[in-house]
Amino acid sequence: MGEALLSRLLQQQVYTPDQVIVSELLPARRDYLKGEYQVAVTDANAAAIASDTVLLAIKPQVLKAVTEALPATTYAHKPLLLSILAGVPLARLAAGFPDCPVIRAMPNTPAIVGAGTTAIAPGQQVTAEQLEQAKTIFGAVGTVVEVAESLMDAVTGVSGSGPAFVALMVESLSDGGVAAGLPRPIANNLAQQTVLGTAQLLVDSGLHPGQLKDRVTSPGGTTIAGVATLEQHGFRAAVIEAVQAAATRSQELGG
C-alpha cells in the first residue's frame, strides 16, 4: 500500500521525487524503490521522520518497536503523521509520537490502480490545512471520506477487507460459468466485467442496490431463480457476518 501511494503521488505530481524519502530495512527493496521512483532511500527511520509529513506504512505489530527506537528529539518538529496501520487507534499513535498531529487512515487495495477508497479520522491536533493535505494525498489513489474514529473498524470490515470478499464473489461467478459450460478465460472475463460494470452503474445512477436487483429480476425469470438460491444458502447473511468478523479483528489488532 505504501508503494501504491508513492507511485500515484509521483505520477500525479502531488510530490516530486526529490521531495520524498523512504525508510526501508531491506537493501534489495531500497535499491528497487530508488531505481524505480528516483526517490531518496534510507534504513534509518529517524531520517524519514525528519520530514514535515510522514506516512506510517508498517505492520501494526512493530509500531511499538519502531517508536521506542526513535529518540524523542527526532520528531520535536511535530510532523504530520498519516497512519495506515489497521486497527491502531489514534490514542496509541499519539502515545508513540507525543504532541504530533496524527491522522488515521484506511485505504484499500484498489488504490493500486487509483480506484481506492480511503477513510480518514483526524486527531485533535490536526489543523484544517493538514486535513486538506491528507485528503489530497489519499485522493491520489481514489476517493476519500472523513469519518469518526469510532467507525474505523467498521470501515476496515467494509472497504479494507471488502476487496477480498468481492474477489471471492468474482471467482465464484467464474466457477459457476465454468460449471455451466463456459471456457475458463471467457468465464473470468464475464465475471470481472459484470462486477465492474455493476459497480459503475450503481455509482453513476445513484440507484440503491436493491433497486438495481429488482430491475434485473423479471417474474419467473433466470435471475430470480438464482437470487432465490443465494437466499437459501444465506449469501447476504454470510457477507454481513464476514464484515462484522473483519471489524472485530480490526478491534483486536488495535488492542
Secondary structure, DSSP 8 states (H G I E B T S, - for coil): -HHHHHHHHHHTTSS-GGG-EEE-S-HHHHHHHHHHH--EEES-HHHHHTSSEEEE-S-GGGHHHHHHTS-GGGGTT--EEEE--TT--HHHHHHHSTT--EEEEE--GGGGGT-EEEEEEE-TT--HHHHHHHHHHHHTTEEEEE--GGGHHHHIIIIISHHHHHHHHHHHHHHHHHHTT--HHHHHHHHHHHHHHHHHHHHHH---HHHHHHHH--TTSHHHHHHHHHHHTTHHHHHHHHHHHHHHHHHHHT-
